[in-house]
Amino acid sequence: MFLGGAAACGASLRFLHDEGIFTLDMAAALPSAPLAVLFLLKAKAVLAILYALPARAGAAAYLAAHAAIGAATIPLVVAAARRLGLPSPNLAGWALATSVGFFVASASGFANSDGAFFLALFLWLYAGERRVWAALVLGALPFIRFELTFAVAVILGFDLWRRRDARFAATALAFPIAYVVAGALYHRDVLWLLHTLSNRSQPADVRRYASPTLWQVAGFILTSAAVNFSVLGLVGVLGWDRNDRRLLPLFVAVAGTYLILIGLAAYDVGVAVDRSLRYHVAPLPLVALLAASWRVPPTRATWLVAVQALAMIAALTLTGFGREQHLQDHQVMSAVRANPLWRGRPIYTDIHIARYDRCAGVDAWMIANESIVAELDDMLARNRAQRDALAAALERQRFLIALPPIRRDALYLIESSARGRRARAWIEAAHPTVVELDRYRLYGWASASASASE
């Protein structure tokens, strides 16, 4: 049911979101610019390779494949719980399957649910004493989702302390060392990881995030508890079996990871982690295993799962949760189509998802906004060839980093904030007609011929 629902939502673009299509863009760019993509930290090489084939078939195929990976996380975490001999292994699966946040992440293409999948894969391998493969997956986790870095350190530390197996730690370091060395050769920079680090703060005039108040942080924690953890997840965090010493590193990893993520969201420390609920998705398999240690009568567990599943279905069908960007794109594009400038023209816009939103009724290209250009320039300042290769590959997907020649037979829809400043100045120099549409400006030339350009 999870797979069917998530795949259907993915194929129908129900939860279309800019963070979800980022992996799609990188995976689709891989064949055209393989080294440029593989050694861009933000692209996440493992995910670009994993989704390269479905990405070539388009957004719906990618999102359906992504949903399948998300669904595979559930049996993996149940199998891991069984291998560990936990008393309620099925609760681990239900904890994930009834998490609204995990479902939306799987159906929308968020890389956070990919992090959950690879974490569950590690737990399954580790619980089955397949230590070489487990160590290799463990070492790759921080390069898939940075939120898992603390959990990786905790697991490595506890394993070394309890098992005294230095070979496990050495194997876990194999992927990071190989990747860093290969990247140093490509970038010709030993410190390339630091120089190309993503998730750093954006320039002040284009960033939208500000340190929240204490009440906002409290609200964020409660919302994440309801959306990501729900009842079974909270049971895992609060009611795990303290007598099972094997679970102690899992609890330490969970507690430390979420405290760090909440701290990063609460304070501006130079890392761009905001109060987005998706940041709390990747560690959920650890929470699920803790939930599986709960000794609960079958009848009570059945009722609890049923109530939670109904709450999840209600949240997904009766509210717009997870659909905010898709609904907003439809609203804006409806206003564009109602404007006299429209006449079926192609649109160049800085709305990320417009070029993939086939149900919005427009033919769209994306122009990178000031935030994207600033981040790309920051990450690739030392490697202009990589930047150019990425820009060329993304252009094939209608994602324009450089500003192209003005087309007078097209329309331009640009955000009115500082993020659209570069594009607006470029367009307004051609003296178009300007129409204000909410927080966007629509530009066009009423008398332009179909082929005119400048």
C-alpha positions in Angstrom: 0.0 0.0 0.0 2.8 2.4 0.8 4.5 1.7 -2.5 1.3 2.0 -4.5 0.3 5.3 -2.8 3.8 6.9 -2.9 4.3 5.8 -6.5 0.9 7.1 -7.6 1.6 10.4 -5.8 5.0 10.6 -7.4 3.8 9.8 -11.0 1.0 12.3 -10.7 3.4 15.0 -9.3 1.2 15.5 -6.3 4.1 16.5 -4.0 6.3 18.2 -6.7 8.9 20.3 -4.8 12.1 22.0 -5.7 14.1 20.1 -3.2 12.8 16.9 -4.7 13.7 17.6 -8.3 17.3 18.6 -7.4 18.3 15.0 -7.3 16.4 14.5 -10.6 18.4 17.3 -12.2 21.7 16.0 -11.0 20.9 12.4 -12.0 19.8 13.6 -15.5 23.0 15.6 -15.9 25.2 12.7 -15.0 25.6 11.2 -18.5 26.5 14.7 -20.0 28.9 15.8 -17.3 29.8 12.7 -15.2 32.8 14.0 -13.4 31.3 17.5 -12.8 28.3 15.8 -11.1 30.2 13.1 -9.2 32.5 15.6 -7.6 29.9 18.2 -6.7 29.2 17.4 -3.0 25.7 18.8 -3.2 24.8 16.4 -6.1 25.5 13.4 -3.9 27.3 11.0 -6.2 25.6 7.8 -4.9 22.1 9.2 -5.6 23.1 10.6 -9.0 24.2 7.1 -10.0 21.2 5.4 -8.4 18.7 7.5 -10.3 20.5 8.1 -13.5 18.4 5.7 -15.5 14.9 6.7 -14.3 15.9 10.3 -14.5 16.4 10.0 -18.3 12.7 8.9 -18.5 11.5 12.1 -16.9 10.1 13.4 -13.7 7.2 10.9 -13.3 9.6 7.9 -13.8 12.1 9.4 -11.4 9.5 10.1 -8.7 8.0 6.6 -9.1 11.5 5.0 -8.7 12.1 7.2 -5.7 8.9 6.0 -4.1 10.0 2.4 -4.7 13.3 3.1 -2.8 11.3 4.7 0.0 9.0 1.7 0.2 12.0 -0.7 0.3 13.1 1.0 3.5 10.2 -0.5 5.4 10.9 -4.2 5.0 14.6 -3.6 5.5 14.0 -2.0 8.9 11.6 -4.8 9.9 14.1 -7.4 8.8 16.8 -5.6 10.8 14.5 -5.7 13.9 13.9 -9.4 13.4 17.6 -10.1 13.1 18.2 -8.3 16.3 15.4 -10.4 18.0 13.5 -7.3 19.1 10.1 -8.1 20.6 7.9 -6.1 18.2 9.7 -6.0 14.8 6.6 -5.1 12.8 6.2 -1.9 14.8 9.5 -0.7 13.2 7.9 -1.0 9.8 4.7 0.7 10.9 6.6 3.5 12.5 8.0 4.4 9.0 5.0 3.5 7.0 2.7 5.7 9.0 5.1 8.7 9.1 3.6 11.5 7.1 7.0 13.1 6.7 8.6 9.9 5.4 5.7 9.3 3.0 5.9 12.8 1.5 9.7 12.6 1.3 9.5 9.3 -0.6 6.8 10.6 -3.0 8.4 14.0 -3.6 11.9 12.9 -4.4 13.6 14.3 -1.2 17.0 12.9 -0.8 16.3 12.7 2.9 14.3 9.5 2.4 17.2 8.1 0.4 19.3 8.6 3.5 16.7 6.7 5.5 16.9 3.8 2.9 20.7 3.5 3.1 20.6 3.8 6.9 18.1 0.9 7.0 20.2 -1.1 4.5 23.2 -0.6 6.9 21.2 -1.7 9.9 20.0 -4.8 8.1 23.5 -5.7 7.0 25.0 -4.9 10.4 22.3 -6.9 12.3 23.1 -9.9 10.1 26.8 -9.7 10.8 27.7 -8.8 7.2 30.3 -6.5 8.5 32.3 -5.7 5.3 29.2 -4.6 3.4 27.7 -2.9 6.4 30.9 -0.9 6.9 31.0 0.2 3.3 27.4 1.5 3.5 28.1 3.2 6.8 31.0 5.1 5.4 29.0 6.4 2.5 26.1 7.7 4.7 27.5 11.2 5.4 27.9 11.7 1.6 24.3 10.8 1.0 22.8 12.9 3.8 24.9 15.0 6.1 22.3 14.7 8.9 23.6 11.1 9.5 27.2 12.1 10.2 26.8 12.1 14.0 25.0 8.8 13.9 27.8 7.3 11.8 30.4 8.5 14.3 28.4 7.1 17.3 28.0 3.7 15.6 31.6 3.5 14.7 32.7 4.5 18.2 30.5 2.0 19.9 31.5 -0.8 17.5 35.2 -0.1 18.0 34.7 0.0 21.8 32.6 -3.2 22.1 34.0 -5.3 19.3 37.6 -4.1 19.1 37.5 -4.6 15.4 39.7 -2.0 13.7 39.0 -3.6 10.3 35.4 -2.5 10.5 36.4 1.1 11.1 39.0 0.9 8.3 36.5 -0.5 5.9 34.0 2.2 6.8 36.7 4.8 5.8 37.3 3.2 2.4 34.6 5.1 0.5 35.3 8.5 2.1 39.1 8.1 1.5 38.6 6.9 -2.1 36.1 9.7 -2.9 38.2 12.5 -1.3 41.4 11.4 -3.1 39.6 11.1 -6.4 38.0 14.5 -5.9 41.3 16.0 -5.0 42.7 14.8 -8.3 39.7 16.1 -10.2 39.7 19.5 -8.5 43.5 19.7 -8.2 42.8 20.8 -4.6 43.6 18.7 -1.5 41.0 20.8 0.5 38.3 20.5 -2.1 35.8 19.2 0.4 36.0 22.4 2.4 36.1 24.7 -0.6 33.0 23.0 -2.2 31.0 22.5 0.9 27.3 22.9 0.4 24.6 24.0 3.0 26.6 27.1 3.9 24.7 30.3 4.7 23.5 32.4 1.7 24.3 36.1 1.1 22.3 38.2 3.5 20.2 40.0 0.9 18.9 36.8 -0.7 18.5 34.5 2.2 15.1 34.0 3.7 16.1 32.3 6.9 16.5 34.1 10.2 17.1 32.8 13.7 13.7 31.9 15.1 12.2 32.8 18.5 12.0 30.2 21.3 8.3 29.8 20.6 9.0 29.1 16.9 11.6 26.5 17.8 9.1 24.8 20.2 6.5 24.8 17.5 8.9 23.3 15.0 9.8 20.5 17.5 6.1 19.7 18.1 5.3 19.8 14.4 8.1 17.4 13.6 7.1 15.1 16.4 3.6 14.9 14.9 4.6 14.8 11.2 7.8 12.7 11.2 7.6 10.7 14.4 3.9 10.4 15.2 3.0 8.1 18.1 5.1 5.1 17.3 8.2 7.2 16.7 7.7 8.9 20.1 7.3 5.4 21.7 10.6 4.6 20.2 12.4 7.7 21.5 10.8 7.6 25.0 9.8 4.0 25.6 12.7 1.9 24.2 13.9 -1.1 26.2 16.7 0.2 28.5 17.6 -3.3 29.4 18.8 -4.1 25.9 22.3 -2.6 25.8 22.5 -3.1 22.1 20.0 -0.2 21.7 22.1 2.3 23.6 24.2 3.5 20.6 21.0 3.8 18.6 19.4 6.0 21.2 22.5 8.1 21.6 22.7 8.5 17.8 19.0 9.5 17.7 19.1 12.0 20.6 22.4 13.6 19.5 21.4 13.9 15.8 18.1 15.6 16.6 19.6 17.9 19.2 22.2 19.0 16.6 19.6 19.5 13.9 17.3 21.5 16.2 20.3 23.6 17.3 21.3 24.3 13.7 17.8 25.3 13.0 17.6 27.5 16.0 20.9 29.4 15.7 22.6 30.9 12.7 26.0 29.3 12.9 26.9 29.5 9.2 25.2 26.2 8.1 22.0 26.6 6.0 19.8 24.2 8.0 16.3 25.8 8.4 13.1 24.6 10.0 12.2 22.3 7.2 10.7 19.1 8.4 12.5 17.0 5.8 15.8 17.3 7.8 14.3 15.0 10.4 13.5 12.1 8.0 16.9 10.4 7.3 17.5 9.2 10.9 13.9 7.7 11.2 15.1 4.0 10.8 17.0 4.4 14.1 13.8 5.6 15.7 11.9 2.7 14.2 14.2 0.1 15.6 13.8 1.7 19.1 10.0 1.4 18.6 10.4 -2.3 17.8 11.9 -2.9 21.3 8.6 -1.8 22.9 6.8 -4.8 24.5 3.1 -4.2 23.7 0.1 -6.5 23.6 -0.9 -7.3 19.9 -4.4 -5.9 20.4 -3.1 -2.5 21.6 -0.5 -2.4 18.9 -3.2 -3.0 16.2 -5.4 -0.2 17.5 -2.4 2.2 17.7 -1.3 1.4 14.2 -4.9 1.8 12.9 -5.4 5.1 14.5 -2.1 6.4 13.3 -2.7 5.2 9.7 -6.1 6.9 9.7 -4.5 10.1 10.9 -1.9 9.9 8.2 -4.5 9.3 5.4 -6.5 12.3 6.7 -3.4 14.5 6.8 -2.5 13.6 3.2 -6.0 13.8 1.7 -7.8 16.5 3.6 -4.9 19.1 3.9 -2.4 20.6 1.5 0.5 19.3 3.5 3.5 18.6 1.2 1.7 20.1 -1.8 2.3 23.8 -1.0 4.7 24.4 -3.9 2.7 22.5 -6.4 -0.5 24.3 -5.5 1.2 27.6 -5.5 2.6 27.0 -9.0 -0.8 26.2 -10.3 -2.2 29.4 -8.7 0.5 31.5 -10.3 0.3 29.9 -13.7 -3.5 30.3 -13.7 -3.0 34.0 -13.2 -0.5 34.0 -16.1 -2.8 32.2 -18.4 -5.6 34.7 -17.5 -3.4 37.6 -18.5 -3.7 39.2 -22.0 0.0 38.7 -22.5 -0.3 34.9 -22.3 -1.4 33.7 -25.8 0.2 30.3 -25.2 3.8 31.6 -25.2 6.7 29.8 -23.5 7.7 31.1 -20.1 11.1 31.7 -18.6 10.7 31.7 -14.8 12.7 31.3 -11.6 9.9 29.0 -10.2 11.9 25.8 -9.8 9.2 23.2 -10.5 7.4 25.0 -13.4 9.3 23.1 -16.1 8.3 19.8 -14.7 4.7 20.7 -13.7 3.0 19.3 -16.8 -0.5 19.8 -15.3 0.0 23.6 -14.9 -0.6 24.1 -18.6 2.6 26.1 -19.5 5.8 25.4 -21.5 8.4 26.6 -19.0 12.2 27.1 -18.7 13.9 27.8 -15.5 16.2 30.7 -14.9 18.5 30.3 -11.8 17.8 32.9 -9.2 20.4 34.9 -7.3 20.5 32.4 -4.5 21.3 29.4 -6.8 23.9 31.4 -8.7 25.6 32.6 -5.5 25.7 29.1 -4.1 27.1 27.6 -7.3 29.7 30.3 -7.6 30.7 29.8 -4.0 31.0 26.0 -4.3 32.8 26.0 -7.7 34.8 29.2 -7.5 38.1 27.2 -7.9 36.9 25.0 -10.8 35.4 27.0 -13.6 35.5 24.0 -16.0 33.2 22.1 -13.6 30.8 25.0 -13.4 30.7 25.3 -17.2 30.1 21.6 -17.6 27.3 21.6 -15.1 25.7 24.6 -16.7 25.8 23.0 -20.1 24.3 19.7 -18.8 21.5 21.5 -16.9 20.6 23.6 -19.9 19.6 20.4 -21.7 17.0 20.1 -18.9 15.7 23.7 -19.4 17.6 24.8 -16.3 19.6 28.0 -17.2 22.4 29.2 -15.1 23.6 31.9 -17.6 21.1 34.4 -18.8 20.3 33.6 -22.5 19.4 36.2 -25.2 16.0 37.8 -24.7 13.1 36.2 -26.6 10.4 38.7 -27.4 8.0 35.9 -28.3 8.3 34.5 -24.8 7.1 35.6 -21.3 9.3 36.0 -18.3 7.9 35.4 -14.7 10.4 36.5 -12.1 10.2 36.8 -8.3 10.0 40.4 -7.0 12.4 39.8 -4.2 16.2 40.2 -4.2 16.5 36.7 -5.5 15.1 37.8 -8.9 17.2 41.0 -9.1 19.7 39.8 -11.7 17.1 38.4 -14.1 14.8 41.4 -13.6 17.5 43.9 -14.5 18.4 41.9 -17.6 14.8 41.7 -18.8 13.8 45.2 -18.0 16.7 46.5 -20.1 14.6 45.3 -23.1 11.7 47.5 -22.1 8.9 44.9 -21.8 5.3 45.4 -20.5 5.3 44.6 -16.8 2.4 43.1 -14.8 2.5 42.5 -11.0 1.3 39.0 -10.1 1.4 38.6 -6.3 5.1 38.3 -5.4 6.1 37.9 -9.1 6.5 40.2 -12.1 5.3 39.0 -15.5 7.2 40.5 -18.5 6.1 40.4 -22.1 6.1 42.2 -25.4 2.5 42.6 -26.8 3.5 43.3 -30.4 6.5 40.8 -30.7 6.6 38.5 -33.7 7.0 34.7 -33.0 10.6 34.7 -34.0 11.9 38.0 -32.6 14.9 37.8 -30.3 17.6 40.1 -29.1 
